[in-house]
Amino acid sequence: MDTDTERSDETWSWMKEVMPFAAMLMVACMDMGVLTIVKAAMNDGMSSIVYIVYHDALGIFILLPFFIIGFIR
C-alpha cells in the first residue's frame, strides 16, 4: 500500500511540468505581437501619449471586473 502512494506522488503531472512553460511561451508570443502592432501604429503617426492612454484604459476595463468581484467577496 505504501508503494501505491509513493507511485502516485512520483507520477508525471502535465499541469505542473509543461503548463508553466506553455504559458510563458504564449505570453512572449502575445507580447511580440503587441509590440509589432504598436511599432506599426507609431510609424503611421500615432502619438505615444495617445497609446499610453489607450493602453491604460484597456487595462482598467480588463482588470476592473476582477477587482469588483474580489472586493464583493
C-alpha distances in whole Angstrom, upper triangle without the diagonal:
4,5,5,7,9,10,11,13,15,16,20,21,25,26,25,26,29,31,32,34,35,36,38,40,41,42,44,46,47,48,50,51,53,54,56,57,59,60,62,63,64,66,68,69,67,67,64,65,65,61,60,61,59,56,56,57,54,52,53,52,49,47,50,48,44,46,48,44,43,46,46,42
4,5,5,6,9,10,11,12,14,18,20,24,25,23,24,28,29,30,32,34,35,36,38,39,41,42,44,45,47,49,50,51,53,55,56,57,59,61,62,63,65,67,68,65,65,62,63,63,60,58,59,58,55,54,55,53,50,51,51,48,46,48,47,43,45,46,43,41,44,45,41
4,6,5,6,8,10,10,12,16,18,22,23,22,23,26,27,29,30,32,33,35,36,38,39,41,42,44,45,47,48,50,51,53,54,56,57,59,60,61,63,65,66,64,64,61,62,62,59,57,59,57,54,54,55,52,50,51,51,47,46,48,47,43,45,47,44,42,45,46,42
4,5,5,6,9,10,11,14,16,20,21,20,21,24,26,27,29,30,31,33,35,36,38,39,41,42,43,45,46,48,50,51,52,54,55,57,58,60,62,63,65,62,63,60,61,60,57,56,57,55,52,52,53,50,47,49,49,45,44,46,44,41,43,45,41,40,43,43,40
4,5,5,6,9,10,14,15,19,19,18,20,23,24,25,27,29,30,31,33,34,36,38,39,40,42,44,45,46,48,50,51,52,54,56,56,58,60,61,63,60,60,58,58,58,55,53,54,53,49,49,50,48,45,46,46,43,41,43,42,38,40,42,39,37,40,40,37
4,5,5,6,9,12,14,18,19,17,18,22,23,24,26,28,29,30,32,34,35,36,38,39,41,43,44,45,47,49,50,51,53,55,56,57,59,61,62,59,60,57,58,57,54,53,54,53,49,49,50,48,45,46,47,43,42,44,42,39,41,43,40,38,41,42,38
4,5,5,6,10,12,16,17,16,17,20,22,23,25,26,28,29,31,32,34,35,36,38,39,41,42,44,46,47,49,50,51,53,54,56,57,59,61,58,59,56,57,57,53,52,54,52,48,49,50,47,44,46,46,42,41,44,42,39,41,43,40,38,42,42,39
4,5,5,9,10,14,15,14,15,18,19,21,23,24,25,27,29,30,31,33,35,36,37,39,40,42,43,45,46,48,49,51,52,54,55,57,58,56,56,54,55,54,51,50,51,49,46,46,47,44,42,43,43,39,38,40,39,35,38,39,36,35,38,39,35
4,6,9,10,13,14,12,14,17,18,19,21,23,24,25,27,29,30,32,33,34,36,38,39,40,42,44,45,46,48,50,51,52,54,56,57,54,55,52,53,52,49,48,49,47,44,44,45,43,40,41,41,38,36,39,38,34,36,38,35,33,36,37,34
4,6,9,12,14,12,12,16,18,19,20,22,23,25,26,28,29,31,32,34,35,37,38,40,41,43,44,45,47,49,50,51,53,55,56,54,54,51,52,52,49,48,49,48,44,44,46,43,40,42,42,39,38,40,39,36,38,40,37,35,39,40,37
4,6,10,12,11,11,14,16,17,19,20,22,23,24,26,28,29,30,32,34,35,36,38,39,41,42,44,45,47,48,50,51,53,55,52,53,50,51,51,47,47,48,46,43,43,45,42,39,41,41,37,36,39,38,34,37,39,36,35,38,39,36
4,6,9,8,8,10,12,14,15,16,18,20,21,22,24,26,27,28,30,31,33,34,36,37,39,40,42,43,45,46,48,50,51,49,50,47,48,48,44,44,45,43,40,41,42,39,37,39,39,35,34,37,36,33,35,37,35,33,37,38,35
4,5,5,6,8,10,12,13,14,15,17,19,20,22,23,24,26,28,29,30,32,34,35,36,38,39,41,42,44,45,47,49,46,47,44,45,45,41,41,42,40,37,37,38,35,33,35,35,31,31,33,32,29,31,34,31,30,33,34,32
4,6,5,5,7,10,11,11,13,15,16,17,19,20,21,23,25,26,27,29,31,32,33,35,36,38,39,41,42,44,46,43,44,42,43,42,39,38,40,37,34,35,36,33,31,33,33,29,29,32,30,28,30,33,30,29,33,34,31
4,6,6,5,8,10,10,11,13,15,15,17,19,20,21,23,25,26,27,29,31,32,33,35,36,37,39,41,42,44,41,42,39,40,40,36,35,37,35,32,32,33,30,28,30,30,26,25,28,27,24,27,29,26,25,29,30,28
4,6,6,7,10,11,12,13,15,16,17,19,21,22,23,25,27,28,30,31,33,34,35,37,38,40,42,43,44,42,43,40,41,40,37,36,37,36,32,33,34,31,29,31,31,27,26,29,28,25,27,30,28,26,29,31,28
4,6,7,8,10,11,12,14,16,17,18,20,21,23,24,26,27,29,30,32,33,35,36,38,39,41,43,44,42,42,40,41,41,37,36,38,36,33,34,35,32,30,32,32,29,28,31,31,28,30,33,30,29,33,34,32
4,6,6,6,9,10,11,12,14,16,17,18,20,21,23,25,26,27,29,30,32,33,35,36,38,40,41,39,40,37,39,38,35,34,36,34,31,32,33,30,28,31,31,27,27,30,29,27,29,32,30,29,32,34,32
4,5,5,6,8,10,10,12,14,15,16,18,20,21,22,24,26,27,28,30,32,33,34,36,38,39,37,38,35,36,36,32,31,33,31,28,29,30,27,25,27,27,23,23,26,26,23,25,28,26,25,29,30,28
4,5,5,6,9,10,11,12,14,15,16,18,20,21,22,24,26,27,28,30,31,33,35,36,38,35,36,33,34,34,30,29,31,29,26,27,28,26,23,26,26,22,22,25,25,22,24,27,26,24,28,30,28
4,5,5,6,9,10,11,12,14,15,17,18,20,21,23,25,26,27,29,30,31,33,35,36,34,35,32,34,34,30,29,32,30,26,28,29,26,24,27,28,24,24,28,27,25,27,30,29,28,31,33,31
4,5,5,6,9,10,11,12,14,15,17,18,20,21,23,24,26,27,29,30,32,33,35,33,34,32,33,33,29,29,31,28,25,27,28,25,23,26,26,22,23,26,26,24,26,29,28,27,31,32,31
4,5,5,6,9,10,11,12,14,15,16,18,20,21,22,24,26,27,28,30,32,33,31,32,29,30,30,26,26,27,25,22,23,25,22,20,22,23,19,19,23,23,20,23,26,24,24,27,29,28
4,5,5,6,9,10,11,12,14,15,16,18,20,21,22,25,26,27,29,31,32,30,30,27,29,29,25,24,27,25,21,23,25,22,20,23,24,20,20,24,24,22,24,27,26,25,28,31,30
4,5,5,6,9,10,11,12,14,15,17,19,20,21,23,24,26,27,29,31,29,30,27,29,29,25,25,27,25,22,24,26,23,21,25,25,21,22,26,26,24,26,30,29,28,31,33,32
4,5,5,6,8,10,11,12,14,15,17,18,20,21,23,24,26,27,29,27,28,26,28,27,23,23,25,23,20,22,23,20,19,22,22,18,19,23,23,22,24,27,26,26,29,31,30
4,5,5,6,9,10,10,12,14,15,16,18,20,21,22,24,26,27,25,26,23,25,24,20,20,22,20,17,19,20,17,16,19,20,16,17,21,21,20,22,25,25,24,27,29,29
4,6,5,6,9,10,11,12,14,15,16,19,20,21,22,25,26,24,25,22,24,24,20,20,23,21,18,20,22,19,18,22,22,19,20,24,25,23,25,28,28,28,30,33,32
4,5,5,6,9,10,11,13,14,15,17,19,20,21,23,25,23,25,23,25,24,20,21,23,21,18,21,22,19,19,22,22,20,21,25,25,24,26,29,29,29,32,34,34
4,5,5,6,9,10,11,12,14,15,17,18,20,21,23,21,22,20,22,21,17,18,20,18,15,17,19,16,15,19,19,16,18,21,22,21,23,26,26,26,29,31,31
4,5,5,6,9,10,10,12,14,15,16,18,20,21,19,20,18,20,19,15,16,18,16,13,16,18,15,14,18,19,16,18,21,23,22,24,27,27,27,29,32,32
4,5,5,6,9,10,10,12,14,15,16,19,20,19,20,18,21,20,16,17,20,18,16,18,20,18,18,21,22,20,21,25,26,25,27,30,31,31,33,35,36
4,5,5,6,9,10,11,12,14,16,17,19,17,19,18,20,19,15,17,19,17,15,18,19,16,17,21,20,18,21,24,25,25,27,29,30,30,33,35,35
4,5,5,6,9,10,10,12,14,15,17,15,16,15,17,16,12,13,16,13,11,14,16,13,14,17,18,16,18,21,23,23,24,27,28,28,30,32,33
4,5,5,6,9,10,10,12,14,15,14,15,13,16,15,12,13,16,14,12,15,17,16,16,19,20,19,21,24,26,25,27,30,31,31,33,35,36
4,5,5,6,9,10,11,13,15,14,16,15,18,17,13,16,18,16,15,18,20,18,19,22,22,21,23,26,28,28,30,32,33,34,36,38,39
4,5,5,6,9,10,11,13,11,14,13,16,14,11,14,16,13,13,16,17,15,17,20,20,19,22,24,26,27,28,30,31,32,34,36,37
4,5,5,6,8,10,11,9,11,10,12,11,8,11,13,11,10,14,16,14,16,19,19,19,21,24,26,26,27,30,31,32,33,36,37
4,5,5,6,9,10,10,11,11,14,14,11,13,16,15,14,17,19,18,19,22,23,23,25,27,29,30,31,33,35,35,37,39,40
4,6,5,6,9,9,12,12,16,14,12,15,17,15,15,19,20,19,21,24,24,23,26,28,30,31,32,35,36,37,38,40,42
4,5,5,7,6,9,10,12,11,9,12,14,12,13,16,17,16,19,21,21,22,24,26,28,29,30,32,34,35,36,38,40
4,5,5,5,7,7,11,10,9,12,14,13,14,17,18,18,20,22,23,23,25,27,30,31,31,34,36,36,37,40,41
4,5,7,10,11,14,14,12,15,18,17,17,21,22,21,23,26,26,27,29,31,33,34,35,37,39,40,41,43,45
4,6,9,12,14,13,12,16,17,16,17,21,21,21,23,26,26,26,29,31,33,34,35,37,39,40,41,43,45
4,6,9,12,11,11,14,15,15,17,19,20,20,23,25,25,26,29,30,33,34,34,36,38,39,40,42,44
4,6,9,7,7,11,12,11,13,16,16,17,19,21,22,23,25,26,29,30,31,32,35,36,36,39,41
4,5,5,6,9,10,11,12,14,16,17,19,20,21,23,24,26,29,30,30,32,34,35,35,38,40
4,5,5,6,9,10,10,12,14,15,16,18,20,21,22,24,27,28,28,30,32,33,33,36,38
4,5,5,6,9,10,11,12,14,15,17,18,20,21,22,25,26,26,28,31,31,31,34,36
4,5,5,6,8,10,11,12,14,15,17,18,20,21,24,25,25,27,29,30,30,33,35
4,5,5,6,9,10,10,12,14,15,16,18,20,22,24,24,26,28,29,29,32,34
4,5,5,6,8,10,10,12,14,15,16,18,21,22,21,24,26,26,27,30,31
4,5,5,6,9,10,11,12,14,15,16,19,21,20,22,25,25,25,28,30
4,6,5,6,9,10,11,12,14,15,18,19,20,21,24,25,25,27,29
4,6,5,6,9,10,11,12,14,17,18,18,20,22,23,24,26,28
4,5,5,6,9,10,10,12,15,16,15,18,20,20,21,24,25
4,5,5,6,9,10,10,13,15,15,16,19,20,20,22,25
4,5,5,6,9,10,12,14,14,16,18,19,20,22,24
4,6,5,6,8,11,11,12,14,16,17,18,20,22
4,5,5,6,9,10,10,12,14,15,15,18,20
4,6,5,7,10,10,11,13,15,16,17,19
4,6,7,8,10,11,12,14,15,17,19
4,6,5,6,9,10,11,12,15,16
4,5,5,6,9,10,10,12,14
4,5,5,6,8,10,11,12
4,6,5,6,8,10,11
4,6,5,6,9,10
4,5,5,6,9
4,5,5,6
4,6,5
4,6
4
